[in-house]
Amino acid sequence: MTVAEQLRVEQAAFVAAVAGKLTDFLTTRHSVMTAISPDIDPIMGSISNLVTGGKRLRALMCYWGWRGAGGPADAEDVITAGAALELFQAAALIHDDIIDRSDTRRGGPSVHRRFSQLHESQGWALDSERFGHAAAILAGDLCLSFSEEAFTDIGKQAASGSRARLIFNLMRAEVMAGQYLDILEEVAGPVRDRAGAVSRAQSIIRFKSAKYSTEHPLALGGALGGASDDLLRGYSAFALPLGEAFQLRDDVLGVFGDPVTTGKPAGDDLREGKRTVLVAFALDLSTPEESAFIDAKLGSPDLGEEDVAEIRRIIADCGALHATEVLIEEFGAAAYGALELLPLDDLPKTALRKLAEATVSRAA
């Protein structure tokens, strides 16, 4: 069997094992939660729906970090860690959609929108949007709780004080800090010093997304597999710039992506008021009039197609899109360079290279 064939077989087996672990885990928790009341069922359903499918990027980074450290294929510990990461990702998505006022996720209604629709369909009292937000916050919190339960199930390797536990705890704390910095920039950004906007936006993506998307999952798998400190540092040198390229690509797709492919309306990031690196470059490189136009329109929920088209034009014409693409290339090059230095066998190195390629060049 060639390396490519082995990679496909092994990766498919792991993804299926994580899906099975999530199904088993949520089935047992569903029984516990609906025993409290059958009215809890929609919350459990929303969680199950969100962890079904997806790219499994974080779980796969964890797996190949484990395999690169010498961990065996199909081991229960790394499968459970993958499930815990997927549950944490689901929690982050639920809360992120509330914060960003995003009504869609993967081509369908976001969790808070589903609960608002449930309220409306049942003809319940009071405000449907407030109910949707409150129910989704609780669903996200429950996901966080489930993520912790799943990770603890690993046992000794994930116990308090272990390297894996320290990474897992740091990952969750950094995401919350990054989320706060993100919403702070939305409200404070328009009146802050423009000169620092790009660096602030880069810091936000590093802590809100890059570290928990790639760096920490890879290191988590490595720590569970007994990786040396040198290998973990090498993992970080590869995965952090990869995660930053991943989020920058996401930001470009949020403005210029095809809604059919991304599963979100065109220009949704502009309606949500995200002050991304792309937007920060545009505010810095455009004319004063164009910059004022972006500031005035950014974050408007009723932003029309003509305004979206105009902001896109400004971003492209002023060089902001090009500057962001250059950054993506630079981060990608740094990641590939660091990957070549990692002392890994052909299989995990090839797997990480393919994940990197898919991450940097993706269309959704």
Beta strands, then each sheet from edge to edge (+ up, - down):
strand 1: 104-105
strand 2: 108-109
sheet 1: 1+ 2-
end
